[in-house]
Amino acid sequence: MTQLSASPAKRVITVLATLAAAGLVLSGCTSSGDTDDAGASFDFTGKDKGAMSDFAVGTTFTATEPVEFSMLYRDHEAYPLQKDWPFFTEIEKNQKVTFDIDSSPRVGYEDARSAMIASGDAPEIITVVYPGQETPFVSGGAILPVSDFTQYMPNFTDKVKKWGLEKDLDNLRQADGKFYVLPGLSEIAVPQYSYVVRKDIWDKLGLSLSPATFDDFQDELQKVHEAYPDKEIISDEFNSPDPLGGALNFAAPNFGTAAGWGLSASSTGGGWWDGSKYVYAAATDEYKQLITYYHGLVADGLMTKSSVTQSDDDAKASFFNGDSLVISGNDQFLTQARQSFSEVGNKDAEVALLRVPAGPAGDNLAAGGRVDGIPGIMISSKAADSDHFKALLQFVDWLYYSDEGLEFAKWGVKGTTYTVENGTRKLTADWDRAKDMLNPGATKMLNVDGGFANGAFMSAEGSTEELRTSMMLPETKDFVSSMLTKTQLATAPSAPLTEVENEQASLWASALLDVVRQNTAAFITGDRPLSEWDAYVQELKNAHMDEYIDMINTAQQRQAKALAGDSQD
């Protein structure tokens, strides 16, 4: 049975740690652009316990003898870790794999992870790592350069080649030409966030769930305001740490910029690729145009001023109580809203995701989404010293990248949690994805009671287009289909920094984001007049914006030469 360290249930990491020293290794920056870099020379003698000799695409991984892998697990409060989950018992029975698990709560997970890596105590498999989060650990040598070993991961390499993701992987490469995170891979981009609107009211007023432009959307909001003058129209959430982080993120590509989550979480810390060089997104005319639009919503009474400051709970309470009619969200929010409306007795309330409109820059979808922004895993360097290293690589490849492993991680056990009828999976009577989502009345949830549909074990919601959409509600499929008619922006080139550069850049990027967040909120609410935009840009310059962007562009040019095969030491 899977062992949970330090107690019969789990060991919880509670230490608050300083982050591991930031930085990258700069050594022989060469890259072939392939997914397998140098692993052919690795000697697995004495390190192949449990490994299969015939492991390939389509092969079920079954260890030739029982093996145990250590794992750092992100414990989500909505589905607390249980040692007897069917996920674990099935893997022990069928794959002959058990786990020695260290777990950390979702809140504080990144700090706990940093502490374990910095102390040298990180388990072999480190779950829920978003591309870019590996960067601080590269220079210390604690994380395995997995690009050296992907030729032992046939499912991973097959999907990368089949789906044309080589350039996306190149953007994960550090200054030494290697990548250190095994990302989630997705056959298609799956947009998730937009405005959630009261569909019953939109239908009553004859409004569109696919407004052509943001100006059209504003006109329709005005009609709602006129029909319901006693209601707040937009009362939004997702304000910490980025004001309107969700809304600005999904709107920004249509204005030709990045904002909100897309700004603060970008690999270049706020840089925006304009087609030939990086610029600082929040200082551009396009960003000003985006902020001016949202300022107009507040000025016209179509969005509350509190939308840029209030808590998520306050925003949701306003929407669920019927006090407001529009909020940012995703398909999971639709289910939550329906449950909440039912609880307050509002049986007429319906909700729907609005197709994000086009903007001044076109009808655009953010770049990426098939590798970046999808959590994957890291492997600690000490795994390469274990007697089961090769089996660990094979198991990770099976669980996270094979069609069979991904289906198991998402849907569970055929015949127990689901059946297949006429080629279509159907949850059995006792099981549901979330309460009353797909199978009303079910008493067990895949994640809570089974360990399935769990972000720690299921990269990219199933990876293939068919698996990614297999549990979507019909309206969610319609939303995704409508969003994929947009023009996806080209992925920006990578710009990895050296250790010395990264130390300085981190300070500059943090200071710049502070200025951006404060002033984005102030401009939108009107607390700072838009006439002071030039003064704001000067404040960014005073915070070393130009020096920061120059450093990013230098790194991009250096990496471009390295990826082209010209060594830059």
Secondary structure as a PSIPRED ss2 file (coil, helix, strand):
# PSIPRED VFORMAT (PSIPRED V4.0)

   1 M C   1.000  0.000  0.000
   2 T C   1.000  0.000  0.000
   3 Q E   0.000  0.000  1.000
   4 L E   0.000  0.000  1.000
   5 S C   1.000  0.000  0.000
   6 A C   1.000  0.000  0.000
   7 S C   1.000  0.000  0.000
   8 P C   1.000  0.000  0.000
   9 A C   1.000  0.000  0.000
  10 K C   1.000  0.000  0.000
  11 R C   1.000  0.000  0.000
  12 V E   0.000  0.000  1.000
  13 I C   1.000  0.000  0.000
  14 T C   1.000  0.000  0.000
  15 V C   1.000  0.000  0.000
  16 L C   1.000  0.000  0.000
  17 A C   1.000  0.000  0.000
  18 T C   1.000  0.000  0.000
  19 L C   1.000  0.000  0.000
  20 A C   1.000  0.000  0.000
  21 A C   1.000  0.000  0.000
  22 A C   1.000  0.000  0.000
  23 G C   1.000  0.000  0.000
  24 L C   1.000  0.000  0.000
  25 V C   1.000  0.000  0.000
  26 L C   1.000  0.000  0.000
  27 S C   1.000  0.000  0.000
  28 G C   1.000  0.000  0.000
  29 C C   1.000  0.000  0.000
  30 T C   1.000  0.000  0.000
  31 S C   1.000  0.000  0.000
  32 S C   1.000  0.000  0.000
  33 G C   1.000  0.000  0.000
  34 D C   1.000  0.000  0.000
  35 T C   1.000  0.000  0.000
  36 D C   1.000  0.000  0.000
  37 D C   1.000  0.000  0.000
  38 A C   1.000  0.000  0.000
  39 G H   0.000  1.000  0.000
  40 A H   0.000  1.000  0.000
  41 S H   0.000  1.000  0.000
  42 F C   1.000  0.000  0.000
  43 D C   1.000  0.000  0.000
  44 F C   1.000  0.000  0.000
  45 T C   1.000  0.000  0.000
  46 G C   1.000  0.000  0.000
  47 K C   1.000  0.000  0.000
  48 D C   1.000  0.000  0.000
  49 K C   1.000  0.000  0.000
  50 G C   1.000  0.000  0.000
  51 A C   1.000  0.000  0.000
  52 M C   1.000  0.000  0.000
  53 S C   1.000  0.000  0.000
  54 D C   1.000  0.000  0.000
  55 F C   1.000  0.000  0.000
  56 A C   1.000  0.000  0.000
  57 V C   1.000  0.000  0.000
  58 G C   1.000  0.000  0.000
  59 T C   1.000  0.000  0.000
  60 T C   1.000  0.000  0.000
  61 F C   1.000  0.000  0.000
  62 T C   1.000  0.000  0.000
  63 A C   1.000  0.000  0.000
  64 T C   1.000  0.000  0.000
  65 E C   1.000  0.000  0.000
  66 P C   1.000  0.000  0.000
  67 V E   0.000  0.000  1.000
  68 E E   0.000  0.000  1.000
  69 F E   0.000  0.000  1.000
  70 S E   0.000  0.000  1.000
  71 M E   0.000  0.000  1.000
  72 L E   0.000  0.000  1.000
  73 Y E   0.000  0.000  1.000
  74 R E   0.000  0.000  1.000
  75 D E   0.000  0.000  1.000
  76 H C   1.000  0.000  0.000
  77 E C   1.000  0.000  0.000
  78 A C   1.000  0.000  0.000
  79 Y C   1.000  0.000  0.000
  80 P C   1.000  0.000  0.000
  81 L C   1.000  0.000  0.000
  82 Q C   1.000  0.000  0.000
  83 K C   1.000  0.000  0.000
  84 D C   1.000  0.000  0.000
  85 W C   1.000  0.000  0.000
  86 P H   0.000  1.000  0.000
  87 F H   0.000  1.000  0.000
  88 F H   0.000  1.000  0.000
  89 T H   0.000  1.000  0.000
  90 E H   0.000  1.000  0.000
  91 I H   0.000  1.000  0.000
  92 E H   0.000  1.000  0.000
  93 K H   0.000  1.000  0.000
  94 N H   0.000  1.000  0.000
  95 Q H   0.000  1.000  0.000
  96 K C   1.000  0.000  0.000
  97 V E   0.000  0.000  1.000
  98 T E   0.000  0.000  1.000
  99 F E   0.000  0.000  1.000
 100 D E   0.000  0.000  1.000
 101 I E   0.000  0.000  1.000
 102 D E   0.000  0.000  1.000
 103 S E   0.000  0.000  1.000
 104 S E   0.000  0.000  1.000
 105 P E   0.000  0.000  1.000
 106 R C   1.000  0.000  0.000
 107 V C   1.000  0.000  0.000
 108 G C   1.000  0.000  0.000
 109 Y H   0.000  1.000  0.000
 110 E H   0.000  1.000  0.000
 111 D H   0.000  1.000  0.000
 112 A H   0.000  1.000  0.000
 113 R H   0.000  1.000  0.000
 114 S H   0.000  1.000  0.000
 115 A H   0.000  1.000  0.000
 116 M H   0.000  1.000  0.000
 117 I H   0.000  1.000  0.000
 118 A H   0.000  1.000  0.000
 119 S H   0.000  1.000  0.000
 120 G C   1.000  0.000  0.000
 121 D C   1.000  0.000  0.000
 122 A C   1.000  0.000  0.000
 123 P C   1.000  0.000  0.000
 124 E C   1.000  0.000  0.000
 125 I E   0.000  0.000  1.000
 126 I E   0.000  0.000  1.000
 127 T E   0.000  0.000  1.000
 128 V E   0.000  0.000  1.000
 129 V E   0.000  0.000  1.000
 130 Y C   1.000  0.000  0.000
 131 P C   1.000  0.000  0.000
 132 G C   1.000  0.000  0.000
 133 Q C   1.000  0.000  0.000
 134 E C   1.000  0.000  0.000
 135 T H   0.000  1.000  0.000
 136 P H   0.000  1.000  0.000
 137 F H   0.000  1.000  0.000
 138 V H   0.000  1.000  0.000
 139 S C   1.000  0.000  0.000
 140 G C   1.000  0.000  0.000
 141 G C   1.000  0.000  0.000
 142 A C   1.000  0.000  0.000
 143 I E   0.000  0.000  1.000
 144 L C   1.000  0.000  0.000
 145 P C   1.000  0.000  0.000
 146 V H   0.000  1.000  0.000
 147 S H   0.000  1.000  0.000
 148 D H   0.000  1.000  0.000
 149 F C   1.000  0.000  0.000
 150 T H   0.000  1.000  0.000
 151 Q H   0.000  1.000  0.000
 152 Y H   0.000  1.000  0.000
 153 M C   1.000  0.000  0.000
 154 P H   0.000  1.000  0.000
 155 N H   0.000  1.000  0.000
 156 F H   0.000  1.000  0.000
 157 T H   0.000  1.000  0.000
 158 D H   0.000  1.000  0.000
 159 K H   0.000  1.000  0.000
 160 V H   0.000  1.000  0.000
 161 K H   0.000  1.000  0.000
 162 K H   0.000  1.000  0.000
 163 W C   1.000  0.000  0.000
 164 G C   1.000  0.000  0.000
 165 L C   1.000  0.000  0.000
 166 E H   0.000  1.000  0.000
 167 K H   0.000  1.000  0.000
 168 D H   0.000  1.000  0.000
 169 L H   0.000  1.000  0.000
 170 D H   0.000  1.000  0.000
 171 N C   1.000  0.000  0.000
 172 L C   1.000  0.000  0.000
 173 R C   1.000  0.000  0.000
 174 Q C   1.000  0.000  0.000
 175 A C   1.000  0.000  0.000
 176 D C   1.000  0.000  0.000
 177 G C   1.000  0.000  0.000
 178 K C   1.000  0.000  0.000
 179 F C   1.000  0.000  0.000
 180 Y C   1.000  0.000  0.000
 181 V C   1.000  0.000  0.000
 182 L E   0.000  0.000  1.000
 183 P C   1.000  0.000  0.000
 184 G C   1.000  0.000  0.000
 185 L C   1.000  0.000  0.000
 186 S C   1.000  0.000  0.000
 187 E C   1.000  0.000  0.000
 188 I C   1.000  0.000  0.000
 189 A C   1.000  0.000  0.000
 190 V C   1.000  0.000  0.000
 191 P C   1.000  0.000  0.000
 192 Q C   1.000  0.000  0.000
 193 Y C   1.000  0.000  0.000
 194 S E   0.000  0.000  1.000
 195 Y E   0.000  0.000  1.000
 196 V E   0.000  0.000  1.000
 197 V E   0.000  0.000  1.000
 198 R E   0.000  0.000  1.000
 199 K H   0.000  1.000  0.000
 200 D H   0.000  1.000  0.000
 201 I H   0.000  1.000  0.000
 202 W H   0.000  1.000  0.000
 203 D H   0.000  1.000  0.000
 204 K H   0.000  1.000  0.000
 205 L H   0.000  1.000  0.000
 206 G C   1.000  0.000  0.000
 207 L C   1.000  0.000  0.000
 208 S C   1.000  0.000  0.000
 209 L C   1.000  0.000  0.000
 210 S C   1.000  0.000  0.000
 211 P C   1.000  0.000  0.000
 212 A C   1.000  0.000  0.000
 213 T E   0.000  0.000  1.000
 214 F H   0.000  1.000  0.000
 215 D H   0.000  1.000  0.000
 216 D H   0.000  1.000  0.000
 217 F H   0.000  1.000  0.000
 218 Q H   0.000  1.000  0.000
 219 D H   0.000  1.000  0.000
 220 E H   0.000  1.000  0.000
 221 L H   0.000  1.000  0.000
 222 Q H   0.000  1.000  0.000
 223 K H   0.000  1.000  0.000
 224 V H   0.000  1.000  0.000
 225 H H   0.000  1.000  0.000
 226 E H   0.000  1.000  0.000
 227 A H   0.000  1.000  0.000
 228 Y C   1.000  0.000  0.000
 229 P C   1.000  0.000  0.000
 230 D C   1.000  0.000  0.000
 231 K C   1.000  0.000  0.000
 232 E E   0.000  0.000  1.000
 233 I E   0.000  0.000  1.000
 234 I E   0.000  0.000  1.000
 235 S C   1.000  0.000  0.000
 236 D C   1.000  0.000  0.000
 237 E C   1.000  0.000  0.000
 238 F C   1.000  0.000  0.000
 239 N C   1.000  0.000  0.000
 240 S C   1.000  0.000  0.000
 241 P C   1.000  0.000  0.000
 242 D C   1.000  0.000  0.000
 243 P C   1.000  0.000  0.000
 244 L C   1.000  0.000  0.000
 245 G H   0.000  1.000  0.000
 246 G H   0.000  1.000  0.000
 247 A H   0.000  1.000  0.000
 248 L H   0.000  1.000  0.000
 249 N H   0.000  1.000  0.000
 250 F H   0.000  1.000  0.000
 251 A H   0.000  1.000  0.000
 252 A H   0.000  1.000  0.000
 253 P H   0.000  1.000  0.000
 254 N H   0.000  1.000  0.000
 255 F H   0.000  1.000  0.000
 256 G C   1.000  0.000  0.000
 257 T C   1.000  0.000  0.000
 258 A C   1.000  0.000  0.000
 259 A C   1.000  0.000  0.000
 260 G C   1.000  0.000  0.000
 261 W H   0.000  1.000  0.000
 262 G H   0.000  1.000  0.000
 263 L H   0.000  1.000  0.000
 264 S H   0.000  1.000  0.000
 265 A C   1.000  0.000  0.000
 266 S C   1.000  0.000  0.000
 267 S C   1.000  0.000  0.000
 268 T C   1.000  0.000  0.000
 269 G C   1.000  0.000  0.000
 270 G C   1.000  0.000  0.000
 271 G E   0.000  0.000  1.000
 272 W E   0.000  0.000  1.000
 273 W E   0.000  0.000  1.000
 274 D C   1.000  0.000  0.000
 275 G C   1.000  0.000  0.000
 276 S C   1.000  0.000  0.000
 277 K C   1.000  0.000  0.000
 278 Y E   0.000  0.000  1.000
 279 V E   0.000  0.000  1.000
 280 Y E   0.000  0.000  1.000
 281 A H   0.000  1.000  0.000
 282 A H   0.000  1.000  0.000
 283 A H   0.000  1.000  0.000
 284 T C   1.000  0.000  0.000
 285 D H   0.000  1.000  0.000
 286 E H   0.000  1.000  0.000
 287 Y H   0.000  1.000  0.000
 288 K H   0.000  1.000  0.000
 289 Q H   0.000  1.000  0.000
 290 L H   0.000  1.000  0.000
 291 I H   0.000  1.000  0.000
 292 T H   0.000  1.000  0.000
 293 Y H   0.000  1.000  0.000
 294 Y H   0.000  1.000  0.000
 295 H H   0.000  1.000  0.000
 296 G H   0.000  1.000  0.000
 297 L H   0.000  1.000  0.000
 298 V H   0.000  1.000  0.000
 299 A H   0.000  1.000  0.000
 300 D C   1.000  0.000  0.000
 301 G C   1.000  0.000  0.000
 302 L C   1.000  0.000  0.000
 303 M E   0.000  0.000  1.000
 304 T C   1.000  0.000  0.000
 305 K H   0.000  1.000  0.000
 306 S H   0.000  1.000  0.000
 307 S H   0.000  1.000  0.000
 308 V H   0.000  1.000  0.000
 309 T C   1.000  0.000  0.000
 310 Q C   1.000  0.000  0.000
 311 S C   1.000  0.000  0.000
 312 D H   0.000  1.000  0.000
 313 D H   0.000  1.000  0.000
 314 D H   0.000  1.000  0.000
 315 A H   0.000  1.000  0.000
 316 K H   0.000  1.000  0.000
 317 A H   0.000  1.000  0.000
 318 S H   0.000  1.000  0.000
 319 F H   0.000  1.000  0.000
 320 F H   0.000  1.000  0.000
 321 N C   1.000  0.000  0.000
 322 G C   1.000  0.000  0.000
 323 D C   1.000  0.000  0.000
 324 S E   0.000  0.000  1.000
 325 L E   0.000  0.000  1.000
 326 V E   0.000  0.000  1.000
 327 I E   0.000  0.000  1.000
 328 S E   0.000  0.000  1.000
 329 G E   0.000  0.000  1.000
 330 N C   1.000  0.000  0.000
 331 D H   0.000  1.000  0.000
 332 Q H   0.000  1.000  0.000
 333 F H   0.000  1.000  0.000
 334 L H   0.000  1.000  0.000
 335 T H   0.000  1.000  0.000
 336 Q H   0.000  1.000  0.000
 337 A H   0.000  1.000  0.000
 338 R H   0.000  1.000  0.000
 339 Q H   0.000  1.000  0.000
 340 S H   0.000  1.000  0.000
 341 F H   0.000  1.000  0.000
 342 S H   0.000  1.000  0.000
 343 E H   0.000  1.000  0.000
 344 V C   1.000  0.000  0.000
 345 G C   1.000  0.000  0.000
 346 N C   1.000  0.000  0.000
 347 K C   1.000  0.000  0.000
 348 D C   1.000  0.000  0.000
 349 A C   1.000  0.000  0.000
 350 E C   1.000  0.000  0.000
 351 V E   0.000  0.000  1.000
 352 A E   0.000  0.000  1.000
 353 L E   0.000  0.000  1.000
 354 L C   1.000  0.000  0.000
 355 R C   1.000  0.000  0.000
 356 V C   1.000  0.000  0.000
 357 P C   1.000  0.000  0.000
 358 A E   0.000  0.000  1.000
 359 G E   0.000  0.000  1.000
 360 P C   1.000  0.000  0.000
 361 A C   1.000  0.000  0.000
 362 G E   0.000  0.000  1.000
 363 D C   1.000  0.000  0.000
 364 N E   0.000  0.000  1.000
 365 L E   0.000  0.000  1.000
 366 A C   1.000  0.000  0.000
 367 A C   1.000  0.000  0.000
 368 G C   1.000  0.000  0.000
 369 G C   1.000  0.000  0.000
 370 R C   1.000  0.000  0.000
 371 V C   1.000  0.000  0.000
 372 D C   1.000  0.000  0.000
 373 G C   1.000  0.000  0.000
 374 I C   1.000  0.000  0.000
 375 P C   1.000  0.000  0.000
 376 G E   0.000  0.000  1.000
 377 I E   0.000  0.000  1.000
 378 M E   0.000  0.000  1.000
 379 I E   0.000  0.000  1.000
 380 S E   0.000  0.000  1.000
 381 S H   0.000  1.000  0.000
 382 K H   0.000  1.000  0.000
 383 A H   0.000  1.000  0.000
 384 A H   0.000  1.000  0.000
 385 D H   0.000  1.000  0.000
 386 S C   1.000  0.000  0.000
 387 D C   1.000  0.000  0.000
 388 H C   1.000  0.000  0.000
 389 F H   0.000  1.000  0.000
 390 K H   0.000  1.000  0.000
 391 A H   0.000  1.000  0.000
 392 L H   0.000  1.000  0.000
 393 L H   0.000  1.000  0.000
 394 Q H   0.000  1.000  0.000
 395 F H   0.000  1.000  0.000
 396 V H   0.000  1.000  0.000
 397 D H   0.000  1.000  0.000
 398 W H   0.000  1.000  0.000
 399 L H   0.000  1.000  0.000
 400 Y H   0.000  1.000  0.000
 401 Y H   0.000  1.000  0.000
 402 S C   1.000  0.000  0.000
 403 D H   0.000  1.000  0.000
 404 E H   0.000  1.000  0.000
 405 G H   0.000  1.000  0.000
 406 L H   0.000  1.000  0.000
 407 E H   0.000  1.000  0.000
 408 F H   0.000  1.000  0.000
 409 A H   0.000  1.000  0.000
 410 K H   0.000  1.000  0.000
 411 W H   0.000  1.000  0.000
 412 G C   1.000  0.000  0.000
 413 V C   1.000  0.000  0.000
 414 K E   0.000  0.000  1.000
 415 G C   1.000  0.000  0.000
 416 T C   1.000  0.000  0.000
 417 T C   1.000  0.000  0.000
 418 Y E   0.000  0.000  1.000
 419 T E   0.000  0.000  1.000
 420 V E   0.000  0.000  1.000
 421 E E   0.000  0.000  1.000
 422 N C   1.000  0.000  0.000
 423 G C   1.000  0.000  0.000
 424 T E   0.000  0.000  1.000
 425 R E   0.000  0.000  1.000
 426 K E   0.000  0.000  1.000
 427 L E   0.000  0.000  1.000
 428 T C   1.000  0.000  0.000
 429 A C   1.000  0.000  0.000
 430 D C   1.000  0.000  0.000
 431 W E   0.000  0.000  1.000
 432 D E   0.000  0.000  1.000
 433 R C   1.000  0.000  0.000
 434 A C   1.000  0.000  0.000
 435 K C   1.000  0.000  0.000
 436 D C   1.000  0.000  0.000
 437 M C   1.000  0.000  0.000
 438 L C   1.000  0.000  0.000
 439 N C   1.000  0.000  0.000
 440 P C   1.000  0.000  0.000
 441 G C   1.000  0.000  0.000
 442 A C   1.000  0.000  0.000
 443 T C   1.000  0.000  0.000
 444 K E   0.000  0.000  1.000
 445 M E   0.000  0.000  1.000
 446 L H   0.000  1.000  0.000
 447 N H   0.000  1.000  0.000
 448 V H   0.000  1.000  0.000
 449 D H   0.000  1.000  0.000
 450 G H   0.000  1.000  0.000
 451 G C   1.000  0.000  0.000
 452 F C   1.000  0.000  0.000
 453 A C   1.000  0.000  0.000
 454 N C   1.000  0.000  0.000
 455 G C   1.000  0.000  0.000
 456 A C   1.000  0.000  0.000
 457 F C   1.000  0.000  0.000
 458 M C   1.000  0.000  0.000
 459 S H   0.000  1.000  0.000
 460 A H   0.000  1.000  0.000
 461 E H   0.000  1.000  0.000
 462 G H   0.000  1.000  0.000
 463 S C   1.000  0.000  0.000
 464 T C   1.000  0.000  0.000
 465 E H   0.000  1.000  0.000
 466 E H   0.000  1.000  0.000
 467 L H   0.000  1.000  0.000
 468 R H   0.000  1.000  0.000
 469 T H   0.000  1.000  0.000
 470 S C   1.000  0.000  0.000
 471 M C   1.000  0.000  0.000
 472 M C   1.000  0.000  0.000
 473 L C   1.000  0.000  0.000
 474 P H   0.000  1.000  0.000
 475 E H   0.000  1.000  0.000
 476 T H   0.000  1.000  0.000
 477 K H   0.000  1.000  0.000
 478 D H   0.000  1.000  0.000
 479 F H   0.000  1.000  0.000
 480 V H   0.000  1.000  0.000
 481 S H   0.000  1.000  0.000
 482 S H   0.000  1.000  0.000
 483 M H   0.000  1.000  0.000
 484 L C   1.000  0.000  0.000
 485 T C   1.000  0.000  0.000
 486 K C   1.000  0.000  0.000
 487 T E   0.000  0.000  1.000
 488 Q E   0.000  0.000  1.000
 489 L C   1.000  0.000  0.000
 490 A C   1.000  0.000  0.000
 491 T C   1.000  0.000  0.000
 492 A C   1.000  0.000  0.000
 493 P C   1.000  0.000  0.000
 494 S C   1.000  0.000  0.000
 495 A C   1.000  0.000  0.000
 496 P C   1.000  0.000  0.000
 497 L C   1.000  0.000  0.000
 498 T C   1.000  0.000  0.000
 499 E H   0.000  1.000  0.000
 500 V H   0.000  1.000  0.000
 501 E H   0.000  1.000  0.000
 502 N H   0.000  1.000  0.000
 503 E H   0.000  1.000  0.000
 504 Q H   0.000  1.000  0.000
 505 A H   0.000  1.000  0.000
 506 S H   0.000  1.000  0.000
 507 L H   0.000  1.000  0.000
 508 W H   0.000  1.000  0.000
 509 A H   0.000  1.000  0.000
 510 S H   0.000  1.000  0.000
 511 A H   0.000  1.000  0.000
 512 L H   0.000  1.000  0.000
 513 L H   0.000  1.000  0.000
 514 D H   0.000  1.000  0.000
 515 V H   0.000  1.000  0.000
 516 V H   0.000  1.000  0.000
 517 R H   0.000  1.000  0.000
 518 Q H   0.000  1.000  0.000
 519 N H   0.000  1.000  0.000
 520 T H   0.000  1.000  0.000
 521 A H   0.000  1.000  0.000
 522 A H   0.000  1.000  0.000
 523 F H   0.000  1.000  0.000
 524 I H   0.000  1.000  0.000
 525 T H   0.000  1.000  0.000
 526 G C   1.000  0.000  0.000
 527 D C   1.000  0.000  0.000
 528 R C   1.000  0.000  0.000
 529 P C   1.000  0.000  0.000
 530 L H   0.000  1.000  0.000
 531 S H   0.000  1.000  0.000
 532 E H   0.000  1.000  0.000
 533 W H   0.000  1.000  0.000
 534 D H   0.000  1.000  0.000
 535 A H   0.000  1.000  0.000
 536 Y H   0.000  1.000  0.000
 537 V H   0.000  1.000  0.000
 538 Q H   0.000  1.000  0.000
 539 E H   0.000  1.000  0.000
 540 L H   0.000  1.000  0.000
 541 K H   0.000  1.000  0.000
 542 N H   0.000  1.000  0.000
 543 A C   1.000  0.000  0.000
 544 H C   1.000  0.000  0.000
 545 M H   0.000  1.000  0.000
 546 D H   0.000  1.000  0.000
 547 E H   0.000  1.000  0.000
 548 Y H   0.000  1.000  0.000
 549 I H   0.000  1.000  0.000
 550 D H   0.000  1.000  0.000
 551 M H   0.000  1.000  0.000
 552 I H   0.000  1.000  0.000
 553 N H   0.000  1.000  0.000
 554 T H   0.000  1.000  0.000
 555 A H   0.000  1.000  0.000
 556 Q H   0.000  1.000  0.000
 557 Q H   0.000  1.000  0.000
 558 R H   0.000  1.000  0.000
 559 Q H   0.000  1.000  0.000
 560 A H   0.000  1.000  0.000
 561 K H   0.000  1.000  0.000
 562 A H   0.000  1.000  0.000
 563 L H   0.000  1.000  0.000
 564 A C   1.000  0.000  0.000
 565 G C   1.000  0.000  0.000
 566 D C   1.000  0.000  0.000
 567 S C   1.000  0.000  0.000
 568 Q C   1.000  0.000  0.000
 569 D C   1.000  0.000  0.000
